[in-house]
Amino acid sequence: MKKMALALVILLLTCACVPPQYQGTITAANDARKYLPSGREVREEPEYQQPMCTRLNSLPVKKRQLYEDYYGTMLTTDKSWLRTPGGNYSWGIANTGRLSMAYFAAYVKSTGKYARFKTSIYIDRGIKADMVFTFRAGSRDGEVLKNLTIRPGETRKVDIETGGAKKLFIFTELRINHDTAEKIVIGEPEFYNCR
């Protein structure tokens, strides 16, 4: 009982010490916290929108001719590699094994002109820091089309304009602060156009 009374006194003193001009800011910040996502659920980036068209002309990146490993990746239909808390995928690009202080990078290629590219990306909960995925047009030195930050345990949907590029470079890097990655998945990548 004494500990609870002491905690209440400390709380009252802390609140009393905050100047009145800042109390509204603190209250607004605390109110805003209840609208933030928990971080372990599927979250779509704010710019992500469902395709405006109902009929798509698409090219799923399922064949070896449409994929090229740069480092640490494989194109797979193995359901055990493609099972994630955010969804189960029929095909995708995943890491070949445990990765630590390494690149995770691949090229995806189209056979025609496609205006957009979409996929979902998952990184496992064991990774100790956020990861930034970069999408580049044409090559690893090409124009940056999108940078996407993903938190550990999170699945993010991505839908970007290709700028007419027939080849995209998807890249991220595991650094010392990330520790080890058990699973990174780029789920059901595909190029598409609206018909």
Secondary structure in CASP SS format (residue, H / E / C, confidence):
PFRMAT SS
TARGET T0000
AUTHOR 0000-0000-0000
METHOD secondary structure of the structure
MODEL  1
M C 1.00
K H 1.00
K H 1.00
M H 1.00
A H 1.00
L H 1.00
A H 1.00
L H 1.00
V H 1.00
I H 1.00
L H 1.00
L H 1.00
L H 1.00
T H 1.00
C H 1.00
A H 1.00
C H 1.00
V C 1.00
P C 1.00
P H 1.00
Q H 1.00
Y H 1.00
Q H 1.00
G H 1.00
T H 1.00
I H 1.00
T H 1.00
A H 1.00
A H 1.00
N H 1.00
D H 1.00
A H 1.00
R H 1.00
K C 1.00
Y C 1.00
L C 1.00
P C 1.00
S C 1.00
G C 1.00
R C 1.00
E C 1.00
V C 1.00
R E 1.00
E E 1.00
E C 1.00
P C 1.00
E C 1.00
Y C 1.00
Q C 1.00
Q C 1.00
P C 1.00
M C 1.00
C C 1.00
T C 1.00
R C 1.00
L E 1.00
N E 1.00
S E 1.00
L E 1.00
P E 1.00
V C 1.00
K C 1.00
K C 1.00
R H 1.00
Q H 1.00
L H 1.00
Y E 1.00
E E 1.00
D E 1.00
Y E 1.00
Y E 1.00
G C 1.00
T E 1.00
M E 1.00
L E 1.00
T E 1.00
T C 1.00
D C 1.00
K C 1.00
S C 1.00
W C 1.00
L C 1.00
R E 1.00
T E 1.00
P C 1.00
G C 1.00
G E 1.00
N E 1.00
Y C 1.00
S C 1.00
W C 1.00
G E 1.00
I E 1.00
A E 1.00
N E 1.00
T C 1.00
G C 1.00
R C 1.00
L E 1.00
S E 1.00
M C 1.00
A C 1.00
Y E 1.00
F E 1.00
A E 1.00
A E 1.00
Y E 1.00
V E 1.00
K E 1.00
S C 1.00
T C 1.00
G C 1.00
K C 1.00
Y C 1.00
A C 1.00
R E 1.00
F E 1.00
K E 1.00
T E 1.00
S E 1.00
I E 1.00
Y E 1.00
I E 1.00
D C 1.00
R C 1.00
G C 1.00
I C 1.00
K C 1.00
A C 1.00
D C 1.00
M E 1.00
V E 1.00
F E 1.00
T E 1.00
F E 1.00
R E 1.00
A E 1.00
G C 1.00
S C 1.00
R C 1.00
D C 1.00
G C 1.00
E C 1.00
V E 1.00
L E 1.00
K E 1.00
N E 1.00
L E 1.00
T E 1.00
I E 1.00
R C 1.00
P C 1.00
G C 1.00
E C 1.00
T E 1.00
R E 1.00
K E 1.00
V E 1.00
D E 1.00
I E 1.00
E E 1.00
T C 1.00
G C 1.00
G C 1.00
A C 1.00
K C 1.00
K E 1.00
L E 1.00
F E 1.00
I E 1.00
F E 1.00
T E 1.00
E E 1.00
L C 1.00
R C 1.00
I H 1.00
N H 1.00
H H 1.00
D C 1.00
T E 1.00
A E 1.00
E C 1.00
K C 1.00
I E 1.00
V E 1.00
I E 1.00
G E 1.00
E E 1.00
P E 1.00
E E 1.00
F E 1.00
Y E 1.00
N E 1.00
C E 1.00
R C 1.00
END
